[in-house]
Amino acid sequence: MDDWKSKQGIYGAADPDDMDADVPLNDEARQPLSRKVSIASSKVNPYRMVIILRLFVLCVFLRYRILNPVPEAIPLWLTSIVCEIWFAVSWILDQFPKWYPIDRETYLDRLSLRYEREGEPSMLSPVDLFVSTVDPLKEPPLVTANTVLSILAVDYPVDKVSCYVSDDGASMLSFESLSETAEFARKWVPFCKKFNIEPRAPEFYFSRKVDYLKDKVQPTFVQERRAMKREYEEFKVRINALVSKAQKVPEEGWIMKDGTPWPGNNTRDHPGMIQVFLGHSGGLDTEGNELPRLVYVSREKRPGFQHHKKAGAMNRQIRVSAVLTNAPFMLNLDCDHYINNSKAIRESMCFLMDPQVGRKVCYVQFPQRFDGIDAHDRYANRNTVFFDINMKGLDGIQGPVYVGTGCVFRRQALYGYNPPSGPKRPKMVTCDCCPCFGRKKRKGGKDGLPEGVADGA
């Protein structure tokens, strides 16, 4: 114990002149990267009291119904009793997620202190981001482009971000739109990072009715913002022109710029296609900085085979990314779900890269927020009850459910490996003297070989 205390700096007083100036910094870096925050009792206890009161009334009601049968209609009475018990059980199960809701708080500064030390390469884990789309005429390419642009402009090391866009409809419109998006990203990404704007999806940034000059101190911001808005409007016109062109399919099918037929003219029978638009092969922005990797993926389809729709497309993205980047974490998004917080990936890393509990976390589910809803939300389109009550309640029990998008997965968990477990206790073997008791197995096996090594190894 004395040795441990001396190593931790607890035993004895140290000379202030001999102390390292980085000791407070190291102490801060060793702290947990996240913590649970309980909901205030003043908010939760009234609802718990209502649950208990309803449960009491429900028990009294069921007792009365069971002890007072209807002799003239026993089958109908029995059917109603079964249905009422079923609904009662369903209601009780529905209350479990709402009994102990919790919040979570992350510490981005500690994440930077631990994995981004000054003068050293960033040790943050790479992340592969998946975007899924099918029909560009039903899922507008401009919406998909905004999602991709918000990914490419995230606040994360560019060499550790890779965006894979899955075009499950093998549409040339999606391919050309993504090519235009890659070119516009060379201007949009440095603008976002230079002025630290939020959100980093241009359509929603320029349409916000807020004071965009707040907290902006660079004299050139107004001029550059005006120029960037003009560039984005020209980008929208080019995308709209591609959409207008795609309304009428030529009889001979689509032809690429080099004169070859588009491989996806038959959407049900075509080879797989992969195209890297940006990345480590020379994709730089207008200021000469490297951009994240951007990859177009359209999986192979053949008639007579089950392709499993979105799930099959995501499986193919996992396989392609495993060959190209093989990042340990993956974030999947629908084509109309942009990232509204540029530090979202860092927030998830506070859970997944936490040295204490990180290896036990399979995925981190982000809540969804919606634009274009009236101020009073008269049709409950924000799903507030689900994301802000039920999901937090599930998190207090064991963990939230996966809702299909906005989720960061650990690749190892999806590959089917067993989760890490604690050290196993040594096996007990019986000795020759007494069969009722055991003794610990020796560390060495036969002939002094380590345990687990065969004789002929």
Solvent accessible surface area in square Angstrom, and as a share of the most:
residue,aa,sasa,rsa
1,M,162,0.72
2,D,82,0.43
3,D,106,0.55
4,W,133,0.47
5,K,63,0.27
6,S,66,0.42
7,K,165,0.70
8,Q,105,0.47
9,G,61,0.58
10,I,107,0.54
11,Y,129,0.49
12,G,65,0.62
13,A,110,0.86
14,A,73,0.57
15,D,71,0.37
16,P,104,0.66
17,D,130,0.67
18,D,116,0.60
19,M,106,0.47
20,D,85,0.44
21,A,96,0.75
22,D,73,0.38
23,V,53,0.30
24,P,92,0.58
25,L,84,0.42
26,N,62,0.32
27,D,56,0.29
28,E,60,0.27
29,A,11,0.08
30,R,151,0.55
31,Q,73,0.32
32,P,47,0.30
33,L,0,0.00
34,S,16,0.10
35,R,117,0.43
36,K,120,0.51
37,V,46,0.27
38,S,73,0.47
39,I,46,0.23
40,A,54,0.42
41,S,69,0.45
42,S,91,0.59
43,K,154,0.65
44,V,11,0.07
45,N,61,0.31
46,P,72,0.45
47,Y,81,0.31
48,R,56,0.20
49,M,135,0.60
50,V,61,0.35
51,I,12,0.06
52,I,100,0.51
53,L,113,0.56
54,R,126,0.46
55,L,67,0.34
56,F,133,0.55
57,V,87,0.50
58,L,39,0.20
59,C,73,0.44
60,V,79,0.45
61,F,90,0.37
62,L,28,0.14
63,R,163,0.60
64,Y,135,0.51
65,R,46,0.17
66,I,81,0.41
67,L,107,0.53
68,N,69,0.35
69,P,66,0.41
70,V,62,0.36
71,P,103,0.65
72,E,151,0.68
73,A,34,0.26
74,I,77,0.39
75,P,102,0.64
76,L,130,0.65
77,W,36,0.13
78,L,96,0.48
79,T,78,0.45
80,S,31,0.20
81,I,11,0.06
82,V,90,0.52
83,C,60,0.36
84,E,43,0.19
85,I,70,0.36
86,W,166,0.58
87,F,139,0.58
88,A,7,0.05
89,V,66,0.38
90,S,45,0.29
91,W,59,0.21
92,I,59,0.30
93,L,105,0.52
94,D,64,0.33
95,Q,12,0.05
96,F,110,0.46
97,P,21,0.13
98,K,33,0.14
99,W,102,0.36
100,Y,101,0.38
101,P,19,0.12
102,I,3,0.02
103,D,47,0.24
104,R,97,0.35
105,E,70,0.31
106,T,31,0.18
107,Y,46,0.18
108,L,44,0.22
109,D,85,0.44
110,R,41,0.15
111,L,0,0.00
112,S,38,0.24
113,L,50,0.25
114,R,42,0.15
115,Y,34,0.13
116,E,49,0.22
117,R,126,0.46
118,E,177,0.79
119,G,84,0.81
120,E,93,0.42
121,P,117,0.74
122,S,33,0.21
123,M,104,0.46
124,L,2,0.01
125,S,20,0.13
126,P,52,0.33
127,V,1,0.01
128,D,1,0.00
129,L,0,0.00
130,F,4,0.02
131,V,0,0.00
132,S,18,0.11
133,T,7,0.04
134,V,79,0.45
135,D,46,0.24
136,P,11,0.07
137,L,96,0.48
138,K,167,0.71
139,E,57,0.25
140,P,67,0.42
141,P,10,0.06
142,L,30,0.15
143,V,51,0.29
144,T,15,0.09
145,A,2,0.02
146,N,2,0.01
147,T,1,0.00
148,V,0,0.00
149,L,0,0.00
150,S,2,0.01
151,I,0,0.00
152,L,0,0.00
153,A,0,0.00
154,V,2,0.01
155,D,42,0.22
156,Y,9,0.03
157,P,25,0.16
158,V,36,0.21
159,D,80,0.41
160,K,32,0.14
161,V,2,0.01
162,S,7,0.04
163,C,0,0.00
164,Y,0,0.00
165,V,5,0.03
166,S,4,0.03
167,D,0,0.00
168,D,12,0.06
169,G,15,0.14
170,A,1,0.01
171,S,22,0.14
172,M,16,0.07
173,L,10,0.05
174,S,16,0.10
175,F,43,0.18
176,E,30,0.13
177,S,6,0.04
178,L,8,0.04
179,S,40,0.26
180,E,46,0.21
181,T,1,0.00
182,A,4,0.03
183,E,89,0.40
184,F,4,0.02
185,A,0,0.00
186,R,60,0.22
187,K,77,0.33
188,W,0,0.00
189,V,4,0.02
190,P,12,0.08
191,F,10,0.04
192,C,0,0.00
193,K,80,0.34
194,K,95,0.40
195,F,5,0.02
196,N,101,0.52
197,I,3,0.01
198,E,61,0.27
199,P,11,0.07
200,R,11,0.04
201,A,0,0.00
202,P,0,0.00
203,E,55,0.25
204,F,56,0.23
205,Y,16,0.06
206,F,26,0.11
207,S,71,0.46
208,R,111,0.41
209,K,204,0.86
210,V,82,0.47
211,D,97,0.50
212,Y,82,0.31
213,L,85,0.42
214,K,139,0.59
215,D,124,0.64
216,K,54,0.23
217,V,132,0.76
218,Q,66,0.29
219,P,131,0.83
220,T,63,0.36
221,F,2,0.01
222,V,56,0.32
223,Q,127,0.57
224,E,54,0.24
225,R,25,0.09
226,R,148,0.54
227,A,36,0.28
228,M,18,0.08
229,K,78,0.33
230,R,134,0.49
231,E,48,0.22
232,Y,7,0.03
233,E,87,0.39
234,E,82,0.37
235,F,0,0.00
236,K,54,0.23
237,V,99,0.57
238,R,91,0.33
239,I,1,0.01
240,N,81,0.42
241,A,58,0.45
242,L,31,0.15
243,V,34,0.19
244,S,75,0.48
245,K,122,0.52
246,A,15,0.11
247,Q,114,0.51
248,K,170,0.72
249,V,95,0.55
250,P,46,0.29
251,E,179,0.80
252,E,127,0.57
253,G,10,0.10
254,W,42,0.15
255,I,79,0.40
256,M,50,0.22
257,K,200,0.85
258,D,107,0.55
259,G,51,0.49
260,T,60,0.35
261,P,87,0.54
262,W,8,0.03
263,P,49,0.31
264,G,3,0.03
265,N,61,0.31
266,N,85,0.43
267,T,68,0.39
268,R,192,0.70
269,D,55,0.28
270,H,2,0.01
271,P,63,0.39
272,G,44,0.42
273,M,23,0.10
274,I,95,0.48
275,Q,77,0.34
276,V,51,0.29
277,F,40,0.17
278,L,2,0.01
279,G,1,0.01
280,H,95,0.42
281,S,104,0.67
282,G,53,0.51
283,G,5,0.05
284,L,83,0.41
285,D,14,0.07
286,T,90,0.53
287,E,106,0.47
288,G,47,0.45
289,N,81,0.42
290,E,59,0.26
291,L,0,0.00
292,P,2,0.01
293,R,38,0.14
294,L,0,0.00
295,V,0,0.00
296,Y,1,0.00
297,V,4,0.02
298,S,2,0.01
299,R,16,0.06
300,E,75,0.34
301,K,32,0.14
302,R,88,0.32
303,P,92,0.58
304,G,86,0.82
305,F,142,0.59
306,Q,134,0.60
307,H,47,0.21
308,H,115,0.51
309,K,166,0.70
310,K,76,0.32
311,A,61,0.47
312,G,10,0.10
313,A,3,0.02
314,M,31,0.14
315,N,78,0.40
316,R,75,0.27
317,Q,0,0.00
318,I,26,0.13
319,R,149,0.55
320,V,15,0.09
321,S,0,0.00
322,A,33,0.26
323,V,127,0.73
324,L,70,0.35
325,T,43,0.25
326,N,84,0.43
327,A,1,0.01
328,P,55,0.35
329,F,7,0.03
330,M,4,0.02
331,L,5,0.02
332,N,6,0.03
333,L,12,0.06
334,D,37,0.19
335,C,6,0.04
336,D,82,0.42
337,H,47,0.21
338,Y,44,0.17
339,I,13,0.07
340,N,80,0.41
341,N,60,0.31
342,S,5,0.03
343,K,79,0.33
344,A,13,0.10
345,I,1,0.01
346,R,27,0.10
347,E,43,0.19
348,S,0,0.00
349,M,0,0.00
350,C,0,0.00
351,F,31,0.13
352,L,5,0.02
353,M,24,0.11
354,D,6,0.03
355,P,78,0.49
356,Q,117,0.52
357,V,74,0.42
358,G,1,0.01
359,R,146,0.53
360,K,165,0.70
361,V,37,0.21
362,C,57,0.34
363,Y,61,0.23
364,V,21,0.12
365,Q,20,0.09
366,F,48,0.20
367,P,71,0.45
368,Q,32,0.14
369,R,135,0.49
370,F,63,0.26
371,D,88,0.45
372,G,88,0.85
373,I,33,0.17
374,D,53,0.27
375,A,98,0.76
376,H,155,0.69
377,D,29,0.15
378,R,166,0.60
379,Y,167,0.63
380,A,71,0.55
381,N,77,0.39
382,R,87,0.32
383,N,70,0.36
384,T,69,0.40
385,V,88,0.50
386,F,69,0.29
387,F,10,0.04
388,D,44,0.23
389,I,76,0.39
390,N,32,0.17
391,M,14,0.06
392,K,66,0.28
393,G,0,0.00
394,L,42,0.21
395,D,23,0.12
396,G,15,0.14
397,I,97,0.49
398,Q,171,0.76
399,G,27,0.26
400,P,35,0.22
401,V,69,0.40
402,Y,84,0.32
403,V,44,0.25
404,G,22,0.21
405,T,4,0.02
406,G,11,0.10
407,C,0,0.00
408,V,1,0.00
409,F,22,0.09
410,R,30,0.11
411,R,10,0.03
412,Q,66,0.29
413,A,40,0.31
414,L,79,0.39
415,Y,95,0.36
416,G,61,0.58
417,Y,133,0.50
418,N,133,0.68
419,P,107,0.67
420,P,58,0.37
421,S,97,0.63
422,G,53,0.51
423,P,136,0.86
424,K,184,0.78
425,R,213,0.78
426,P,73,0.46
427,K,150,0.64
428,M,113,0.50
429,V,50,0.28
430,T,90,0.52
431,C,29,0.17
432,D,155,0.81
433,C,115,0.69
434,C,41,0.24
435,P,109,0.69
436,C,107,0.64
437,F,150,0.63
438,G,39,0.38
439,R,116,0.42
440,K,137,0.58
441,K,96,0.41
442,R,177,0.65
443,K,185,0.78
444,G,32,0.31
445,G,32,0.31
446,K,148,0.63
447,D,138,0.71
448,G,66,0.63
449,L,54,0.27
450,P,83,0.53
451,E,100,0.45
452,G,82,0.79
453,V,68,0.39
454,A,70,0.54
455,D,91,0.47
456,G,79,0.76
457,A,106,0.82
